[in-house]
Amino acid sequence: MEQLYRDISSARKAAKDGAYSHSLVLYTSILGQMNKMMTEGAIESGRTEWVQARAKLSNEMALVKKLEKDINDLKLGDDQPSTETPPSDPDVWPLPPPRKTTGGMRGRGMTKGGTSRSREEEKKREERRGEKSMLRKSNSQNGMDRRDKEQPALKKGESTDGRDGRNSEDDQRREQLAKYDKELVDTIERDILQKNLDVRWSSIAGLEDAKKLLKEAVILPTVLPHFFKGIRRPWKGVCMVGPPGTGKTLLAKAVATECKTTFFSVSSSTLTSKYRGDSEKLVRLLFEMARLYAPSTIFIDEIDSLGGRRGSEGEHEASRRVKSQLLVEMDGCSVDAEKPVLVLAATNFPWELDEALRRRLEKRIYIPLPDLAARESLLRISLEEVELAAGVDLAEMAKLLDGFSGADMTNVCREASMMGLRRLTESLDAMQIAALANQKVDLPVTRDDLLTAIKRTSPSVSQKDVEKYAVWMREFGAV
Ligand code: ADP
């Protein structure tokens, strides 16, 4: 109950401070908690007062929502292009105004004609962001905004660089983030915000259903925000479940590379150990930033280490608090369909997840060991860069690798591709080995190399483990 009172005063304070998104997240959580307590019969007396209090808080929340909307509209008004008659030369049309809410598929990465913005441009943008982060640091040191010092005040409707609206969009974000701990903002930008990942869907063998679902869950809500409302609201959370080394992290990286949403990646164990006292604040800020940069995806690896069953022996205070914060934030994600934030989680131990977290990870998909076709394709991908000797039949090898995970198979391929060099150096001394630098050492991988490597590698996942996943998926899977 005390926590509820604390949340109420935090929600009101955040609203007073102008942190409307944060305030709305808190109000959503408070009302959710009150509803839960009322439906679960936790309120024995004073029910009428509870109903009144809930209505009052609901009104406050509506007010904050309106304030946030008004302010956003105001900003949009500032950015409206002029209504002057367009010039006759289509090439001198002013650039479109910056998007109100997002970058990603809608605001970033796409140019006129619908083609992807070149890597060059993307790189420049990253650099600009980096500079801004530096700028923030130096501003915080001398306590003043460099723009105030070096540039004349901007006129209404004028963007900071006078070319396009992207800078003013960045400035808005910067203003929003200014009220947070700069160290934490920098930590997220440096360690958690992922850039320049390069994993394509095509470099992942098999897992076609998972790829399809992820594409739908991440891309469609950004393309059709008006469709994904109400009952069709985007998924709050998708959880990839499966044995280790089956490609869960790889899939998350492909989402980051291919879907062009802003991608934040963090592992639960890092959250609970590395940032200790600041972990809750970090989670709150992480979601705030995800909303600011929406559409966004937050990838949480090893979610099980956070979501240990409540009250279970292994549940540490730190992870309990981080988990509670995560639940609050995930509930808050559904507040605004215009700013989709998807939590993408991965776990090798789904049975460790507690119910509250499991419920919020609405889609629970199984990432299995590779089947025969996926194994053959995985071999092809892994051995793409090495020469294969005549007589190597990858379909035959794929049959022998039944029960191996993707990571096991990658190890087999690595091992096999080293064997030629090993054979070559076996009988040589150090001087002779040094002389190899100028010779061809890249010998083709033979069938025997592969067979030996398979013999030397044991699958890391047992049949018993696989059955355990099957049982859990039957009970809790939601595809
Ligand atoms: P998980 O997150 O499920 O534990 P990872 O995604 O980290 O597993 O995979 C570990 C490694 O195994 C990858 O870096 C990749 O080399 C290989 N791998 C696993 N599954 C696949 C797959 N389906 N396609 C291609 N490589 C895979």
Boltz pocket constraint, residues with backbone or C-beta under 6 A from the ligand:
constraints:
  - pocket:
      binder: B
      contacts: [[A, 203], [A, 204], [A, 205], [A, 206], [A, 207], [A, 242], [A, 243], [A, 244], [A, 245], [A, 246], [A, 247], [A, 248], [A, 249], [A, 250], [A, 251], [A, 346], [A, 370], [A, 378], [A, 381], [A, 405], [A, 406], [A, 407], [A, 408], [A, 410]]
      max_distance: 6.0
